[in-house]
């Protein structure tokens, strides 16, 4: 009866990894790209092939052969006999000795000797497959061979005692975890065994009969009943592997003390979120639209299948009997079915017997399907097992004829896209509500002002009408009194003049007639005045109802109100400037007081010192209150402060720039300044004004805003790199150059802006500023170069960039080498980091050696005060064949 036992503790077949010194001498070869010249031509799978795709990338099954060293038994039993195989790894060939004088030669994609390390085996066999899985393709790595030849050692060794002995499973998960993000991606694993044609769950032993489900539409195979465990870190994965190994079936045979009696299958499911690149033409067309079109999120689902096949064996050699004999029969039948399927696919047969075994059904995507497949066949050196070795080699040769059609499986992430659209819609709705509220407030204010003006005009009209009425009444009474006096006088004259005859009578009558006419005229004038008063009243009523102030009085009032508004605006600007000056003086006094309390001279704070390191104290609260510039922003309003940047008064403009620079030093204000258009205004100042103070302070504010990733993209989009480069070329003041260098250095830390920085002259501008020679300027230049080199190194490691460094293209290497051992610690530290990052890319090695950088790297690895930089330099030199060769040639002690 087979007994379950843990199998990772012992080395099967006495296979052991060689030391690091030996493995470093092996010639490295890319298993992913090399195709043997004499290998059989790959064939496209037939219409009956497994999971054949309508379109995809051709990818032949890659096969490597690994020789196990002799174990103790073979060393004794075969001491007088030569090995049955002879390896020629440099030619990718293997010679099989049929007898003492006859041999057969076979070629493989990779030939691994008994001295090959576990790391080399992983890099040439499994790492290309893992990289394809991270790109969205399915992948399979499988080990095949006779019992006791080291399949489980190669694939499933945990390496608890010796990390160098870690197998392909452990190393694959390390790369997958390192190549994914825990925030956006997910990794889950299932660990199964195929035992006696029954699929069992190694993570849940009670689940011992899992059904295979096939998609009738796509033909994809899945195991919905298997346990899926999400992986968050490497330790979690190792614990699952240990748990699974304790449940795997193994037994003691003549060929191996812990022989696998089942096929172990580890399935790693990777789900990655990516963003589809947008059409640049559509971006230009939509750039004028207020609504920003979101990027298209995609989800790529890929699967890595790691298969540790049970060893093929002959019963008379293994000594299996009873239940172990039944196990051996089941193993041989499933392996035979797999060989038949591979033969059928390689020979382009119209029928592939996939359903002969559950193993072939599970691996239908690995041979002739859409997965990138790597096969490692393991053999032993003993001539007693020449037949099994020959069978294993022929199996690998047939597998090399199989060609898969690789295809990425991706789909739109509708949930993420919907969430982004909802957030954007909420922002638009909130902005619309704010604008509507502001509009309603303006309308209400205008109506209130109009009502006040109408009330004032009505009051003025009423007073004017009352005065006119009183005046008319007084004139009327005066006229009546005069007429009465004239009438009395005429009557007396009439009585005294009766004796004067006819002439006097005529004169008296004519005088009376004249007086009568005057009285009638006065009455007409009175009536006309009353009508005029009524008309004015009616006009006043009509103007009150219509609310239209078209008369001269309203015009004068409007002019007075406009004059008052203009005067108010000027007063507000003066108040804002006075407040900013007061806040700045308060802050300087507070800084000076702190410095005096510490007993050291303090540097007065100015708006020009806008780099983050100079504003740490500006973020602190004073006596439990908010920072002075935050208080100023709340009292005056950010929008008003930004409006002062366009003031015609030079003094007002300079003070406004200083206030914005100090506000930009606080991270909480940066996003608000950008949203309010402050970044655009600062770039306009940098472009339009030649005043040194304005340019220095504006560059400092831009440097502070450049610490935010969103602001960095806006700076680049609005031509900020070119503006900063022009400012660097024109300026001579060290403080201005320090601000410009700090801004470019912050932009250098963004991986997405590398090409744009280089093409817009950002790197050349940095190197041009070293003419100043000021230590603060040189420190910022060194920081920018270190940031750029780090991003380049990361892009090269991820496969995004190839070719030599853009820093070397722009001639930065001589300056870097010259200042690698600078007396100023900030300059030296950044330059040492830059050298280490440049050296990590092999294509830069020759130019760095010719430029003298190798000596500095050696010095850094020995003398650097920081342990992390010293370790990075040592690791970089050790991993580079070019550097190691030059060190040996020069006889440098390393």
C-alpha positions in Angstrom: 0.0 0.0 0.0 1.3 3.4 -0.9 2.0 5.7 2.0 1.6 9.5 2.1 4.7 11.3 3.3 6.4 14.7 3.0 8.8 14.6 0.0 10.6 17.9 0.0 13.0 17.2 2.8 15.1 14.7 0.8 16.9 15.0 -2.6 15.5 12.5 -4.9 18.1 10.5 -6.9 20.9 12.3 -5.0 20.4 15.4 -7.2 21.9 18.4 -5.6 22.5 22.0 -6.7 26.1 23.1 -7.4 27.7 26.0 -5.6 27.4 29.5 -6.7 31.0 29.6 -7.9 30.4 26.7 -10.3 27.1 28.0 -11.5 28.5 31.4 -12.4 30.9 29.8 -14.9 28.0 28.3 -17.0 27.2 30.0 -20.2 23.8 31.8 -20.1 21.4 31.2 -22.9 17.9 32.5 -23.5 15.6 29.5 -23.6 12.8 31.8 -24.7 14.4 33.0 -28.0 16.7 30.2 -29.2 15.5 27.8 -31.9 18.0 25.0 -32.7 19.1 25.1 -36.3 18.6 21.3 -36.8 15.4 21.0 -34.7 12.4 19.7 -36.6 10.3 22.4 -38.3 7.3 23.3 -36.0 3.9 22.5 -37.4 0.6 24.3 -36.9 -1.9 22.1 -35.1 -4.8 20.7 -37.0 -8.5 21.6 -36.7 -8.8 19.0 -34.1 -6.0 20.4 -32.0 -6.5 21.4 -28.5 -8.1 24.9 -28.1 -6.8 26.2 -31.4 -7.3 29.9 -31.7 -8.4 31.8 -34.9 -5.6 34.3 -34.4 -2.6 34.5 -32.1 1.2 34.4 -31.9 2.9 31.1 -32.9 4.9 29.6 -30.1 6.7 26.2 -30.3 6.9 24.0 -27.3 10.4 24.5 -25.8 12.2 21.4 -24.4 15.2 21.3 -22.1 17.0 18.1 -20.9 18.6 17.9 -17.4 21.0 15.2 -16.4 21.0 13.9 -12.8 24.3 13.1 -11.2 25.1 9.5 -10.1 23.7 8.6 -6.7 25.4 6.3 -4.2 24.0 3.1 -5.6 25.0 3.9 -9.1 28.5 4.9 -8.1 29.0 1.5 -6.7 27.1 -0.7 -9.3 28.3 1.2 -12.4 31.8 2.1 -11.2 33.3 0.2 -14.2 30.9 1.6 -16.8 30.7 4.9 -18.5 27.6 7.1 -18.4 25.1 6.2 -21.1 24.8 9.9 -22.2 27.4 12.6 -23.1 26.3 16.2 -22.9 27.5 19.0 -25.1 25.8 22.0 -23.5 27.6 24.6 -25.6 26.1 23.0 -28.8 22.8 22.2 -27.2 23.4 18.5 -28.0 23.2 15.2 -26.3 24.9 12.0 -27.4 23.3 8.7 -26.3 25.6 5.7 -26.3 23.9 2.6 -27.7 27.1 0.6 -27.1 30.8 1.2 -26.9 31.2 2.2 -30.5 27.7 3.5 -31.6 26.1 6.8 -30.5 23.1 8.9 -31.5 23.0 12.7 -31.3 19.9 14.7 -30.3 19.5 18.5 -30.2 17.3 20.4 -27.6 16.5 24.0 -26.8 18.7 23.7 -23.7 21.0 21.0 -22.3 21.6 21.2 -18.6 24.4 19.3 -17.0 24.4 17.7 -13.6 26.2 20.9 -12.3 23.4 23.2 -13.4 22.0 25.3 -10.5 18.3 25.6 -9.7 18.4 29.3 -10.6 19.8 28.6 -14.1 17.2 25.8 -14.7 14.5 28.3 -13.7 15.8 31.1 -15.9 16.1 29.1 -19.1 13.0 26.9 -18.6 10.3 28.6 -16.6 11.1 32.3 -16.5 10.0 33.1 -20.1 6.7 31.3 -19.4 6.2 33.3 -16.2 6.9 36.6 -18.0 4.3 35.6 -20.7 1.7 34.8 -17.9 2.3 38.3 -16.5 1.6 39.7 -20.0 -1.7 37.9 -20.2 -0.9 34.6 -21.8 -1.5 31.1 -20.4 1.6 29.1 -19.6 2.6 25.6 -18.7 5.8 24.2 -17.2 6.0 20.4 -17.0 8.6 17.9 -15.8 8.8 14.4 -17.5 11.2 11.5 -16.9 11.9 8.2 -15.3 11.3 7.6 -11.6 14.2 9.0 -9.5 15.7 11.4 -12.1 14.9 14.6 -10.2 11.5 15.9 -11.5 10.2 16.9 -8.1 13.6 18.3 -7.1 13.5 20.5 -10.2 9.9 21.6 -10.0 8.7 21.4 -6.4 11.7 21.8 -4.0 10.8 24.4 -1.3 14.4 25.2 -0.3 13.7 25.5 3.4 17.3 24.8 4.4 19.0 26.2 1.3 17.4 29.0 -0.6 19.6 28.1 -3.6 17.8 24.8 -3.9 14.3 26.4 -4.5 12.5 24.8 -7.3 10.5 26.3 -10.2 7.2 26.5 -8.2 8.7 28.7 -5.5 10.7 30.9 -7.9 7.8 31.3 -10.3 5.5 32.6 -7.5 8.3 35.0 -6.4 8.3 36.6 -9.8 4.6 36.7 -10.2 4.1 38.4 -6.8 6.9 40.9 -7.7 5.3 41.6 -11.1 1.8 42.4 -9.8 0.2 45.0 -7.6 -1.8 43.9 -4.5 -4.1 46.9 -5.0 -5.3 46.2 -8.6 -4.3 42.6 -9.3 -5.1 39.2 -7.7 -3.4 35.8 -7.5 -5.0 32.6 -6.5 -3.7 29.0 -6.6 -5.1 25.5 -6.7 -3.0 22.4 -5.8 -4.2 19.1 -7.2 -3.0 15.5 -7.8 -4.2 13.0 -10.4 -4.1 9.7 -8.6 -5.5 6.5 -10.1 -7.4 8.6 -12.7 -9.1 10.6 -9.9 -8.5 14.3 -9.4 -8.0 15.1 -5.7 -7.5 18.4 -3.9 -4.2 18.5 -2.0 -5.4 21.6 0.0 -8.6 19.8 1.1 -8.2 16.0 1.3 -11.9 15.5 1.7 -12.5 16.8 -1.8 -11.2 13.6 -3.5 -13.2 13.4 -6.7 -13.2 16.7 -8.6 -15.0 16.8 -12.0 -13.6 18.3 -15.1 -15.9 20.8 -16.8 -15.5 21.9 -20.4 -16.9 25.1 -22.0 -18.9 23.9 -25.0 -18.3 27.2 -26.8 -14.6 27.7 -26.3 -13.5 24.2 -25.2 -11.7 25.7 -22.1 -11.2 23.2 -19.2 -12.0 24.2 -15.6 -12.2 22.6 -12.2 -15.0 24.5 -10.4 -14.9 22.0 -7.5 -11.2 22.7 -6.6 -10.1 24.9 -3.7 -8.9 28.4 -4.8 -6.7 30.2 -2.3 -5.8 33.9 -2.8 -2.1 34.6 -2.4 -1.0 37.8 -0.7 2.7 37.1 0.0 5.4 34.4 -0.6 5.2 33.0 3.0 1.5 32.2 2.5 2.3 30.4 -0.7 5.1 28.3 0.9 2.7 27.2 3.7 0.2 26.0 1.1 2.9 24.1 -0.8 3.9 22.4 2.4 0.3 21.5 3.2 -0.2 20.0 -0.3 3.0 18.0 -0.2 1.9 16.3 3.1 -1.2 15.0 1.3 0.5 13.9 -1.9 0.8 10.1 -2.4 4.4 8.7 -2.4 5.9 5.2 -1.8 9.3 3.5 -1.4 10.4 1.6 -4.5 13.7 0.0 -5.7 14.4 3.1 -7.9 13.5 5.8 -5.4 12.8 5.9 -1.6 10.0 8.5 -2.1 8.6 7.8 -5.5 5.6 10.0 -6.6 2.5 7.8 -7.2 0.5 10.7 -8.6 0.8 13.6 -11.0 0.9 16.9 -9.0 -0.7 19.9 -10.7 -0.3 23.5 -9.4 -2.6 26.0 -11.1 -1.8 29.8 -10.6 -4.6 32.1 -11.7 -3.5 35.7 -12.3 -5.9 38.6 -12.8 -4.3 41.9 -13.9 -5.9 45.3 -14.5 -4.4 47.3 -17.4 -5.4 50.5 -19.2 -5.9 50.5 -23.0 -4.0 53.2 -24.9 -6.3 55.9 -26.4 -6.2 57.1 -30.0 -4.1 60.3 -30.1 -6.3 61.7 -32.9 -9.4 61.3 -30.7 -7.6 62.8 -27.8 -6.8 65.9 -29.8 -10.4 66.2 -31.0 -11.7 65.8 -27.4 -9.2 68.1 -25.8 -11.5 71.1 -26.2 -14.4 69.3 -24.5 -15.2 70.1 -20.9 -16.0 66.4 -20.2 -12.8 64.3 -20.0 -13.0 61.0 -21.7 -11.8 58.2 -19.3 -9.3 55.6 -20.3 -10.5 52.1 -21.1 -9.7 49.7 -18.3 -9.1 46.1 -19.3 -8.8 42.8 -17.2 -6.3 40.2 -18.4 -6.8 36.7 -17.0 -4.0 34.2 -17.4 -3.1 30.8 -15.9 0.2 29.2 -15.1 0.1 25.4 -14.8 3.0 23.6 -13.2 2.9 19.8 -13.6 5.1 17.4 -11.8 4.4 14.1 -13.6 4.9 10.8 -11.8 7.9 8.9 -13.1 7.5 6.3 -15.8 8.8 2.9 -14.5 9.2 -0.7 -15.5 7.7 -3.0 -12.9 10.6 -5.5 -12.9 13.0 -2.7 -12.1 10.8 -0.8 -9.5 9.7 -4.0 -7.8 6.1 -2.7 -7.5 3.5 -5.3 -6.5 0.0 -5.3 -5.1 -1.6 -1.9 -4.8 1.6 -0.2 -6.0 1.4 -2.3 -9.2 -2.0 -0.9 -9.8 -0.6 2.6 -9.2 2.2 2.0 -11.7 -0.2 0.8 -14.3 -2.4 3.9 -13.9 0.7 6.2 -14.1 2.0 4.4 -17.3 -1.4 4.5 -18.9 -1.8 8.3 -18.4 1.8 9.0 -19.6 1.2 6.8 -22.6 -2.0 8.7 -23.4 -0.1 12.0 -23.2 2.5 10.6 -25.6 -0.1 9.6 -28.1 -1.7 13.0 -28.0 1.6 14.7 -28.6 2.4 12.4 -31.5 -1.0 13.1 -33.1 -0.5 16.8 -32.8 3.1 16.7 -34.0 2.1 14.6 -37.0 -0.9 16.9 -37.8 -3.3 14.0 -37.3 -7.0 14.7 -37.8 -7.9 13.0 -34.5 -6.2 13.6 -31.2 -7.2 11.1 -28.4 -7.7 13.7 -25.7 -10.3 11.7 -23.7 -8.1 8.6 -23.2 -7.0 10.1 -19.8 -7.9 12.9 -17.5 -4.3 14.1 -17.7 -4.6 14.8 -21.4 -7.9 16.6 -20.8 -6.3 18.8 -18.2 -3.4 19.6 -20.5 -5.4 20.2 -23.7 -4.4 23.9 -23.7 -0.7 23.1 -23.2 -0.1 21.1 -26.3 -1.5 22.5 -29.5 -3.6 25.1 -27.6 -3.1 28.8 -26.7 -0.6 28.4 -23.8 3.2 29.0 -23.9 4.6 25.6 -22.9 8.1 24.6 -21.6 9.0 21.0 -21.0 12.0 19.8 -19.0 12.8 16.1 -19.4 15.1 14.6 -16.7 17.4 11.6 -17.3 19.9 9.6 -15.3 23.4 8.6 -16.3 23.3 4.9 -15.5 23.7 2.5 -18.5 21.3 0.1 -16.7 18.4 2.4 -17.5 19.4 3.1 -21.2 16.0 2.1 -22.4 14.1 4.5 -20.1 16.5 7.3 -21.0 16.0 6.7 -24.7 12.2 6.8 -24.2 12.4 10.0 -22.3 14.7 11.7 -24.9 12.3 10.6 -27.8 9.4 12.0 -25.8 11.1 15.4 -25.7 12.0 15.3 -29.4 8.4 14.7 -30.3 7.2 17.5 -28.0 9.5 19.9 -29.8 7.4 19.5 -33.0 4.3 20.9 -31.3 3.4 24.5 -32.1 0.9 26.5 -30.0 -0.9 29.7 -31.0 -0.5 32.1 -28.0 -3.4 34.4 -27.3 -4.0 37.0 -24.7 -7.3 36.7 -22.8 -8.6 40.1 -21.9 -12.0 41.8 -21.4 -13.2 45.2 -20.5 -13.4 46.0 -16.8 -16.9 47.4 -17.0 -17.2 47.8 -13.2 -14.0 49.9 -12.9 -15.1 52.0 -16.0 -18.6 52.6 -14.5 -17.1 53.6 -11.2 -14.8 56.1 -12.8 -17.6 57.6 -14.8 -19.8 57.8 -11.7 -17.0 59.7 -9.9 -16.5 62.0 -12.8 -20.3 62.6 -13.2 -20.5 63.4 -9.4 -17.7 66.0 -9.8 -19.5 67.6 -12.8 -22.8 67.6 -11.0 -21.2 69.2 -7.9 -19.4 71.8 -10.0 -22.7 72.6 -11.7 -24.5 72.9 -8.4 -21.8 75.3 -7.2 -22.1 77.4 -10.3 -25.9 77.5 -10.1 -25.6 78.5 -6.4 -23.2 81.3 -7.3 -25.4 82.4 -10.1 -28.5 82.5 -7.9 -26.5 84.5 -5.2 -25.4 87.0 -7.9 -29.0 87.4 -9.2 -30.3 87.9 -5.6 -27.6 90.4 -4.9 -28.3 92.3 -8.2 -32.1 92.3 -7.4 -31.5 93.6 -3.9 -29.2 96.4 -5.2 -31.8 97.3 -7.9 -34.6 97.5 -5.2 -32.4 99.7 -3.0 -31.7 102.0 -6.0 -35.5 102.1 -7.0 -36.4 103.0 -3.4 -33.9 105.7 -3.3 -35.0 107.2 -6.6 -38.7 107.1 -5.5 -37.8 108.9 -2.3 -35.9 111.6 -4.2 -38.8 112.0 -6.7 -41.3 112.3 -3.8 -39.2 115.0 -2.1 -38.7 116.9 -5.4 -42.5 116.8 -6.1 -43.3 118.0 -2.6 -41.0 120.9 -3.0 -42.4 121.8 -6.4 -45.9 121.7 -5.0 -45.1 124.0 -2.1 -43.3 126.4 -4.5 -46.4 126.5 -6.8 -48.7 127.0 -3.9 -46.6 129.9 -2.6 -46.5 131.6 -6.0 -50.2 131.2 -6.4 -51.0 132.7 -3.1 -48.6 135.6 -3.9 -50.2 136.2 -7.2 -53.7 136.2 -5.6 -52.6 138.7 -3.0 -51.2 141.0 -5.6 -54.3 140.8 -7.6 -56.5 141.6 -4.6 -54.3 144.6 -3.8 -54.5 145.8 -7.4 -58.3 145.3 -7.3 -58.7 147.4 -4.2 -56.5 150.1 -5.6 -58.4 150.2 -8.8 -61.7 150.4 -7.0 -60.4 153.4 -5.1 -59.1 155.0 -8.2 -62.5 154.3 -9.8 -64.4 156.1 -7.0 -62.0 159.0 -7.0 -61.9 159.4 -10.7 -65.6 159.5 -11.6 -65.2 163.2 -12.1 -62.4 162.9 -14.6 -64.7 162.4 -17.5 -65.0 160.0 -20.3 -61.3 159.7 -20.9 -60.6 158.7 -17.4 -63.4 156.2 -17.6 -61.9 154.7 -20.7 -58.6 154.4 -19.0 -60.1 152.9 -15.9 -62.0 150.4 -18.0 -58.9 149.4 -20.0 -56.9 149.0 -16.8 -59.5 146.8 -15.3 -59.6 144.7 -18.5 -55.8 144.3 -18.3 -56.0 143.3 -14.7 -58.7 140.8 -15.5 -56.6 139.2 -18.2 -53.7 139.0 -15.8 -55.9 137.2 -13.3 -57.0 134.8 -16.0 -53.4 134.1 -17.1 -52.5 133.4 -13.5 -55.3 131.0 -13.1 -54.3 129.3 -16.4 -50.7 129.1 -15.0 -52.0 127.6 -11.8 -54.0 125.0 -13.7 -51.0 124.2 -15.9 -48.8 123.8 -12.8 -51.3 121.4 -11.3 -51.5 119.4 -14.5 -47.7 119.3 -14.6 -47.6 118.0 -11.0 -50.2 115.3 -11.9 -48.2 114.4 -14.9 -45.0 114.1 -12.9 -46.8 112.0 -10.3 -48.1 109.6 -13.1 -44.6 109.3 -14.6 -43.2 108.6 -11.2 -45.8 105.8 -10.6 -45.1 104.3 -14.1 -41.3 104.3 -13.4 -41.9 102.7 -10.0 -43.9 99.9 -11.5 -41.6 99.2 -14.5 -38.4 99.4 -12.4 -36.6 101.1 -15.2 -34.3 104.0 -14.1 -33.8 105.7 -17.4 -33.7 109.3 -16.1 -30.6 111.4 -15.4 -30.9 110.7 -11.6 -30.5 106.9 -12.1 -27.6 107.4 -14.5 -25.8 109.5 -11.9 -26.5 106.9 -9.3 -25.1 104.2 -11.5 -22.0 106.2 -12.2 -21.5 106.7 -8.5 -22.0 103.0 -7.8 -19.4 102.1 -10.5 -16.9 104.5 -9.0 -17.5 103.1 -5.6 -17.0 99.5 -6.9 -13.8 100.5 -8.6 -12.6 102.1 -5.4 -13.6 99.1 -3.4 -11.6 96.8 -5.7 -8.5 98.9 -5.3 -9.0 98.9 -1.6 -9.4 95.1 -1.5 -6.2 94.7 -3.5 -4.4 97.0 -1.0 -5.9 95.1 1.9 -4.8 91.7 0.4 -1.3 93.0 -0.1 -1.1 94.4 3.4 -2.5 91.1 4.9 0.1 89.1 2.9 2.9 91.4 4.1 1.6 91.1 7.7 1.5 87.3 7.5 4.9 87.1 6.0 6.4 89.4 8.6 4.6 87.4 11.3 6.1 84.2 10.0 9.6 85.6 9.7 9.4 87.0 13.2 8.2 83.6 14.5 11.0 81.9 12.7 13.6 84.3 14.2 12.1 83.8 17.6 12.5 80.0 17.3 16.1 80.4 16.1 16.9 82.7 19.0 15.3 80.2 21.5 17.6 77.5 20.1 20.6 79.8 20.4 21.5 79.7 16.7 21.2 82.3 14.0 18.1 81.8 11.8 17.7 82.3 8.2 14.8 84.6 7.4 12.1 83.0 5.4 11.3 84.5 2.0 9.0 83.7 -0.8 11.9 82.6 -2.9 12.7 79.6 -0.8 9.9 77.4 -2.1 11.6 73.9 -2.2 10.0 71.4 0.2 13.0 71.1 2.5 12.8 74.9 3.3 9.2 74.8 4.3 8.9 72.1 6.8 8.3 74.7 9.5 5.7 76.4 7.4 3.5 73.4 7.8 3.7 73.5 11.6 1.0 75.2 13.6 1.9 78.2 15.8 0.5 78.2 19.3 -2.2 75.7 18.3 -3.4 77.8 15.3 -3.3 77.2 11.6 -0.3 78.2 9.5 -0.3 81.9 8.6 -0.6 81.4 4.9 -3.5 78.9 5.3 -5.2 81.6 7.5 -4.5 84.2 4.8 -6.0 81.9 2.1 -9.2 81.4 4.2 -9.5 85.1 4.9 -8.8 86.5 1.4 -9.7 83.6 -0.9 -7.4 81.6 -3.2 -9.1 82.9 -6.3 -8.5 86.6 -5.4 -4.8 85.9 -4.6 -4.4 84.2 -8.0 -6.1 87.2 -9.7 -3.4 89.5 -8.2 -0.9 87.6 -10.3 -2.2 89.5 -13.3 -2.2 92.9 -11.6 -0.6 95.8 -13.5 1.2 96.9 -10.3 4.6 95.2 -10.2 4.8 95.3 -6.4 1.4 93.7 -6.1 2.3 91.0 -8.6 5.6 90.2 -6.7 3.8 89.9 -3.4 1.1 87.7 -4.9 3.7 85.3 -6.4 5.4 85.0 -3.0 2.1 84.2 -1.3 1.3 81.5 -4.0 4.8 80.1 -3.6 4.4 79.7 0.2 0.9 78.2 -0.2 2.3 75.7 -2.8 4.8 74.5 -0.2 1.9 72.9 1.7 0.7 69.6 0.1 -2.9 70.3 1.1 -2.9 73.5 -1.0 -1.3 72.1 -4.2 -4.3 70.5 -5.7 -6.5 73.6 -4.9 -4.0 75.8 -6.6 -3.9 73.6 -9.7 -7.7 73.4 -9.9 -8.0 77.2 -9.6 -5.6 77.7 -12.5 -2.6 78.7 -10.4 -0.2 76.5 -12.3 -1.2 78.0 -15.7 -0.7 81.5 -14.2 2.7 80.6 -12.8 3.8 79.3 -16.2 2.5 82.5 -17.9 4.6 84.6 -15.4 7.7 82.4 -16.2 7.1 83.0 -19.9 6.1 86.7 -19.9 8.2 88.5 -17.2 11.9 89.1 -17.2 12.0 90.3 -13.6 14.4 88.1 -11.7 12.4 88.1 -8.5 9.2 87.1 -10.2 11.0 84.3 -12.2 12.7 83.0 -9.1 9.6 82.8 -6.9 7.5 81.4 -9.8 10.0 78.7 -10.4 10.0 77.8 -6.7 6.2 77.5 -6.7 6.3 75.3 -9.8 9.0 73.1 -8.0 6.6 72.7 -5.1 3.7 71.8 -7.4 5.9 69.4 -9.3 5.9 67.1 -6.2 2.3 66.1 -7.1 2.0 63.5 -9.9 -1.1 65.1 -11.4 0.6 68.5 -11.4 3.7 66.9 -13.1 1.6 65.8 -16.0 0.0 69.2 -16.4 3.4 71.0 -16.3 4.6 68.8 -19.1 1.4 69.2 -21.2 1.5 73.0 -20.9 5.1 73.2 -22.1 6.6 73.6 -18.6 9.8 71.6 -19.4 10.7 74.0 -22.3 10.0 77.0 -20.1 12.1 75.7 -17.3 14.9 74.9 -19.8 14.8 78.5 -21.2 14.8 80.0 -17.7 17.8 77.8 -16.8 19.7 79.0 -19.9 19.0 82.7 -19.2 19.3 82.9 -15.5 22.5 83.6 -13.6 21.2 83.9 -10.1 22.1 80.8 -8.0 18.7 80.8 -6.2 16.8 81.0 -9.4 18.8 78.1 -10.9 18.3 76.1 -7.7 14.5 76.5 -8.0 14.5 75.5 -11.7 16.8 72.5 -11.0 14.5 71.4 -8.1 11.5 71.5 -10.4 13.2 69.4 -13.1 14.5 67.0 -10.5 11.0 66.4 -9.2 9.8 65.7 -12.8 12.6 63.3 -13.3 11.1 61.0 -10.7 8.0 60.2 -12.8 8.4 57.1 -14.9 5.8 58.2 -17.5 7.7 61.5 -18.3 11.1 60.1 -19.2 10.9 60.4 -22.9 9.2 63.8 -22.8 11.8 65.1 -20.4 14.6 64.1 -22.7 13.0 65.3 -25.9 12.1 68.7 -24.4 15.7 69.3 -23.3 15.1 68.8 -19.5 18.3 66.7 -19.1 20.5 69.1 -21.1 19.0 71.9 -19.0 20.1 70.1 -15.8 23.6 69.6 -17.1 23.8 73.2 -18.3 23.1 74.5 -14.8 26.3 73.0 -13.4 28.1 76.1 -14.8 26.9 77.9 -11.7 29.0 75.8 -9.4 26.9 76.6 -6.4 26.6 73.6 -4.0 22.8 73.9 -3.7 22.4 74.0 -7.4 24.7 71.0 -7.9 22.8 69.0 -5.2 19.5 69.5 -7.1 21.2 68.5 -10.4 22.5 65.4 -8.8 19.1 64.6 -7.3 17.5 64.9 -10.8 20.1 62.7 -12.4 19.6 60.0 -9.7 15.8 60.1 -10.1 16.1 59.8 -13.9 18.6 56.9 -13.6 16.4 55.1 -11.2 13.3 55.3 -13.4 15.4 54.2 -16.4 16.7 51.1 -14.5 13.1 50.2 -13.4 11.9 50.6 -17.0 14.7 48.4 -18.3 14.0 45.7 -15.7 10.3 45.6 -16.7 11.2 45.3 -20.4 9.7 48.8 -21.2 13.0 50.3 -22.4 16.0 49.0 -24.3 19.2 50.6 -25.5 21.8 52.6 -23.6 20.8 55.3 -21.1 19.5 58.7 -22.2 21.8 60.3 -19.6 24.8 58.8 -21.4 23.3 60.0 -24.7 23.3 63.6 -23.4 26.9 63.3 -22.1 26.2 63.2 -18.4 28.6 60.4 -17.6 31.8 62.5 -17.3 30.2 64.9 -14.9 28.8 62.0 -12.8 32.2 60.3 -12.6 33.8 63.6 -11.7 31.5 64.3 -8.8 31.0 60.7 -7.6 33.3 61.4 -4.6 32.3 65.0 -4.0 32.9 66.5 -0.6 29.3 67.6 -0.2 27.4 64.6 1.1 24.0 65.3 -0.7 25.8 65.5 -4.1 27.9 62.4 -3.4 25.0 60.4 -2.2 22.8 61.1 -5.3 25.7 60.6 -7.7 26.5 57.2 -6.1 22.9 56.1 -6.5 22.9 57.2 -10.1 26.0 55.2 -10.9 24.5 52.1 -9.4 21.3 52.4 -11.4 23.2 53.1 -14.6 25.3 50.0 -14.1 22.3 47.7 -13.7 21.7 47.8 -17.4 24.3 45.7 -19.3 24.3 47.9 -22.4 25.8 50.8 -20.4 28.7 48.7 -19.0 31.3 49.3 -21.7 30.9 53.0 -21.8 31.0 53.2 -18.0 34.2 51.2 -18.0 35.8 53.5 -20.6 34.6 56.6 -18.7 36.2 55.5 -15.4 32.9 54.6 -13.7 34.1 51.1 -12.8 36.7 52.4 -10.3 34.0 54.6 -8.6 31.6 51.6 -8.4 34.3 49.5 -6.7 35.0 52.4 -4.3 31.3 52.7 -3.6 31.0 49.0 -2.9 33.8 49.3 -0.3 33.8 52.8 1.2 30.2 54.2 0.9 28.9 55.2 4.3 25.4 54.0 3.5 25.0 50.3 3.7 22.1 50.1 1.2 24.1 51.9 -1.6 27.2 49.8 -0.8 25.2 46.6 -1.0 23.6 47.8 -4.3 26.9 48.5 -5.9 28.4 45.2 -4.8 25.3 43.3 -6.1 25.5 45.2 -9.4 29.2 44.4 -10.0 28.7 40.8 -9.1 25.8 40.2 -11.5 27.4 41.8 -14.5 29.7 39.5 -16.6 31.3 42.6 -18.3 32.2 44.2 -15.0 33.5 40.9 -13.5 35.6 40.3 -16.6 37.1 43.8 -16.4 37.8 43.5 -12.7 39.6 40.2 -13.2 41.6 41.8 -16.1 42.7 44.8 -14.0 43.4 42.6 -10.9 41.1 44.7 -8.7 40.5 43.1 -5.2 36.8 42.7 -5.0 
